[in-house]
């Protein structure tokens, strides 16, 4: 029997301070329809911009996960998403009247309790899983970080942390079944070393910290005067222990609570894949950067495993978004190297273009006279030009910019393109554009047949 998608039975709100901004924020969870996924809405900004909770919208992971879309951002959202994901809520609108989700004690517990209070409603549509078919991995050898997902018939996480800390030591945490999230993981709080508190405070971070939002770890004995000074900084007097270990304002909820919290963070960050996952995650020294990188790789894999419903539909009777005359104003390419005839779909992160292939193409004179086949490198170029139009459509005076290849990776040619074919070119951003660097995953189709796919990286440069 297939599982059905779920959403909230009713809306519910919580109010608290953001950990880093210190701003009071009300967060409201609302029901959403099937296939909606998780979307944040900044109701305090003009037009109430919506931010899709997807890995390609990640812009910062330094002290939490930040998303940006539609000129709006939300930060420290991992504990919110972990609660939704861990309680198997597939679709939700998350309204916030400020830039940062409230910290609510440093774990997912308060969010989970609110979601449980709201209740869940089963929808008629089937749950759509991302099923891991082969090992997916990313590593950072310099920092000893390894993130691997293995094929499995359900979702599970194994985490190992090692901070070269004689207090923490090596810690291990396991979640074998997502049904255990509420009991075993949701209440695990974030942790911080005592010596990090003042530098973070001086950097303008943890403005909403009060020493109750985290487990504070003392690596070595600290004088009482120093503890009192830091405690006053966070408006939390009365802390008097100065032995090594855990600061005495709290007690651990689990012997391995820090490792469990890292597992919680992984769950929240992997919610950005956009679908529930069937796979076994094994993580060594994880962090938000590694977690979201893995989510981005999984998003790319998801896009490669298309169903027919995911293939763009081309209706020649519909007016184009960009005609060839519009394209000529944006791209410098001319005969015989302009390889996009029109654009039929465009949004902030994806674009679909059309290339009509006829026997009159100049390259068919030599490739090959007796068996005309469109060269694979020109299909890659057609995808790149389509991707360039996505980027240039978002800048003023696009004719003043050019895009240049930096890398072509994992290109696979699946089928031939011959005279008479209409090629549908689909490009998706796989990361936010930083310093003019654009990364995309591209696919080209003839009808329902995939002919080529690959990852493209380019740089957008203003012409001199």
N, C-alpha and C positions, 0 to 999 in steps of 0.2 A: 504494500500500500504506500503510495507516494505521500511525502510530507507536503504540507501546505504552508504558504507564506503567512507571516503573522505581523500584526501591527498592534498599537496600543488600543485599549478599549475606551479610554478617555484621556483628555489632556491633564497634565499635572505640572506644577511649578515648584522650583526651589530658588532660594536667594542666598548668596554668600559672596565673599571677597575673592577676586582673582589672586592667585599666589604671587605673581610677579607685578601686576599693575596695582594691586591693592584696591581696585575699583569694585564697588558693590554691583553685582550683576544678578538679574533674575533670568533663569533658564527655564524654558517651558517645553516639555515634550508633548507633541501632538500626533494623533493618528495620521497615517498616510496611505495612499492606495497601493495596490500590488505593483511591483517592479519600480517603485519610487526610490528605494534605497534610503540612505541617510543624507539629509540636506540641512545645513545650518542656514538660518535667516537672521540677519542683523536688523532687527526691527527699530533700532535707534538711529539708523542711517536713512537718508532720503531714498525713497523707492524700495526700502526693505530688501536690499540685494541678497540673493541666494548663493550659497557656496556649497558645491557638491563635495561630499566627504569621499574624495577619490585621491589616490596616491599622486597623480600628476599635478594636483593643486597644492602639494606640500612646498613651502617656501623657506622654512626654518625648523631646525631640530636641536638647537643648542641647549635649551632647558625645558623641553616639551615640544609638542608637535603643533606647528602653525600652518593653516591653510589660507590661501588667498585666491579669490575669483571675483569677477565683476567689481574690481577696485575696492573690495572689502576683504577683511581678514578675520579669522577667529584663531585664538591660541590656547594652548594647554587643553586640548580636546580629547586626549587619549583615554582619560578615565571615564569620560562620558560615553565614548564609543565602545569601550570595553564592557560597560554595563549593558548596553543595548545588545551587543554581539553575544556576550556571555549568557544573556537571558533569552536568546534566540528570537529577538525582535528584528524583523527584516526591513521594515519600512517605518520611517519616522521623520517628522519635521521637528527640528530643534531650534526654537526661537531664543535669541539672546539680545538683551538690550545693552550690551557692552562688548568690548573686544576680547575678553578672556573668560573662559568657563570658570565658575567658582570652584575653589579647591576642595571645600567640603570635607575637611579632615585628612586630605592627602591620599584617599583611596577611591574605589568605586562604590563603597558601601551605601552612602546616602543616595546616590543615583539609582542603585539597584533597588533599594527599599522603595523609592518613589515609583519606579517602573512596576514593581510587584504590586504596589497599592493601586496603580492605575489599571492593572490587569491587561491581558492580551486577548486579541480577537483574531481568529483564524480566517484567512481569506480563501477564496475559491481557487486561486492560481497556485500551481505547484511551486515548491521551493527550487530555486535554480542554483545549483552548486557549481563552484569551480573545483573540478576534480583533478588533482595532480596526477599526471600520467607518467612523468619521469622526474628524476631528481632535479631540483632547482636549488642553486647555491649562490651566495655572494660572500666574499671574505675581505678582511682588512688585516693583512699579515702584520703590518707595523704595530697594530694595537691588539693583536691576538683575537680578533673578532671573526666568528664563523656563524653563518646563518644558512641552514640547509632545510629543505622541505622534501620529504620522501612520499611516494605514493602510499595511500592507505584508504580504508573504507570509512573513516570518520576523522574528526579533527582532534588533535592532541598536541601538547607542547612539552618539551623537556628543556630546562634551562640550567646552565652552569655559570656562576659568576665567580670572579677572582679579582679582587682589587689590591692584591698584595697587602692586605690588612690583617694584622694578627688578631684583631677583634672579630672581623667577619669570617676570616678564613675562606675556604672554598665552600660555596653553598650550592645546593642542587634543589630544584623544584620541578614537580611533574603535575600536569593536568591530563589525566587519561581520558576523561569524558567531560564534555562541556556542561553536562548536567551537574557537575560538582563545582561549577564556578562560584555560585552564591556562597556556598559553605566554606570552600577552601581558598579562594583567591580574592573575592570582592573586597574584603576588609583589610587587605595587606597594604600598608602605607608606604609612601615614598620615603627615602632615607637620604641623609646628608651628613657629611663629616663636619664636626665642630669647627675645624679650621677653615672651612669654606664659607661659613655664615657671614662674617664681616666683609670679605671680598665681594660676595654676591650682593650684599646690601649696598656697598659703595658703587657697584656697577648699575645701580638703579633697579635691581631685580628683587625678588622676594619681598616686595613692599607689603604684601598681604600675609607674610609669614608671622606666626606668633608662637613658635616652638610647639604648637599642638598640631601642626600640619604635616609633621614629618618625624621619623625616628632619627634622633641626633646621636651620632657615634663619636665617642671620645677615643682617639687612637692612643693618647698618652695622658698622664695625670695633668690636670689644669688647676691653677691656683683659684681659690674661691673668688677672689677679687675679679679675676678675668671672667669667670662664669657670670657673676653678678652684672658686670659691665655689658656683656653680650645679651643677657636676659633683659636688662633695661632697654636695650636697643629694640627689642621685640616686644616691649610692654608685657614682660612675663617674669616679674620678680618672684622670689621664693624658691629658686632652684639652688640646692646647696651641695649636691654631691660633686666631688671632683676626682673620683677614681675613674680608671679606664673602663670602657664598656659603653653602655647605653645611658644617656643623660637621664637623671632620675625623675623627670617629669612624666615619664611614661613607662610602660612595660610592653615587651614584645607580645604580639598576639600569637605568633608562631615562632619556634626556634629559628626557622629559616625565612622570616618575614621579608627581608630584603630581596631574596631570590624570588619569592612569590610575587613581590611587587614588580620585578622585572618581567615576570611572566604576564602579569596584568597589562603592562605597557605593550608587550608584544601583541597581545590580543587586541588592544585598542588600535594600534598602528596597522595591524593586518586587516582590521575592519575596512581600511581604505582600499582593499582589493575590490570592494563593491559587491561581493557575493560571499556567502558562507563557503568555507573551504573544507574539502575532504583531503587531508594530508597530515603527515606527522612532522611537526616543526622541531628541529634540534638546534638550540642556540647556545653559543659560548660567548660570554662577555657581551651581551647585546646592549644596544642603546637605540635611541630614536632614529639616528641617522641610518644605522644598519637595518633596523626594522622597516623603515619606509623605503629604503632601497630594494629590499626584498619584495615589498608590496608592489613597487613599480615593475620589477621583473615579472612578477606573477600577473600583473595587468597586461604586460606585453604578451605573455604566453596565452592569456585568455583571449586576446584579440586575434591570435593566430588560429585558435580552434573555433572557427566561425561556424555557426549554423546558417541555414539558408535565410533565416530571418535577419541575420546581421549583414548580409550582402546588400549593398546599395541598389535601389531600384531606379532605373533610368526610364523616364517617360518623356520621349522627344517632343510631345505636344505642350509640355510645361515651359514657361519662359525661364531662361537661365538666370542665375544670380549675377554672373559676369558673362558677357558675350565676348567673342574674340576681339572686338574693338576695345572693350574694357581691359582685356588681358594685355593687349598691345601697349596700353598706356601705363601698365604696371611693370611689365617685364621687358628687358632689353632685347630678347631673342627675336629673330626674324627668319624668314625662309633661308635655308631649309631646316632650321633648328627650333622653331616654335612648335612644341609638341603637345599643347593643350588647346582644344578648340572652344571649350566653355566650361564654366563652373555651375554645377546644379545644386550644390548644398554647401553651407558654410555656417559654422558657429565658432565659439571662442577656441575650441581645441581640436576641431576636425574640419576637413574639407573634402569634397568629392568633385572630381573633374572628368571630362570626357575627351578622348582622342579617337577620332574617326580615321581608320586606316584604309587607304585606297592603293591600288596598284600604281598610281602616279607618284608615290613617295620616291624621292630621289635615291634613297638608300637601296631600293629594290633593284636598281640597275646592276648592283654588284653583290647583293646579299639576298637571294642568289638568283641569277637570271632564269634558271630552269625550275627553281623551287623557292619562291619568294617567302622569306621569313623575317619579321622585324627583329633587329638585333636586341639582345637582352640589355646591353648598355644604354640603348635609347629608351627602353622601357623604364630603366632606373632614372634616366634624365627626365622623362615625362613625369614620373612620380615627384622628382625633386622640384620641377617647375610648379607642379600643383601645390606642393608644400610651401614653396616660396610665395605663392599667392595668398596662402593663409596668413603668413607673417606680414607681408606687405600690405594686406588689407587693414592692418591695425596701426599703420604709421601714417603721418602726414606726408604728403608729397612722395609717394612710393617710387616714382620714377627717379628719385635721387639716391636710391639704395640698390645694392646688388647682393645676391646671396652666393656664397662659394662653398663647395664641398670641403669638409674636413675629414670625414670618415664614412665609408660604406661598409656595413657589417651584416653578416648572416643573411646574405642575399641567396634566395633559392628560386630558380626558374622552374615552374611546374608544368607549363604547357606552351605551345607555340602560338604566336600572334601572326596572322596572315591577312592578305588583302581582303577587305570586306568586313573585317571585325570592328566592332565598337568597343574600345577599351574603357572601362570604368576605373578611375584612379582614386583611391581612398588613402588619405594621410591623417594620422592621429598624433598629436603632441604626446610625448611620453614623459616630459618634464617641463617645468616652467622655463621660460626664456631668461637666461642670465647673461649679462654682458654681451648680448647679441648672439649667443650660442643657442642653436635650436636642435633638439633631438626629436626625431619622429619615427614612427613605425608605419611603413607604407605597404599597400597591397594593390594589385591590379587584377581586374576580373574581365572576362568576356562572358556575358550572361551570368550564369551561376558558377562558372568555372574559374578558379584561381589560377592566374598565369604567372605571377611573380610576387614575391614579398621580400622585405628586408628592412633593416634599421639604417637610417640616414642621419648624419650630423652635418650641420652647415653653420656658417657664420654670416650674419647680416652686417654689411659694411656700408657706411655712407660714402657715396662717390666723392672724389676730390674735384 
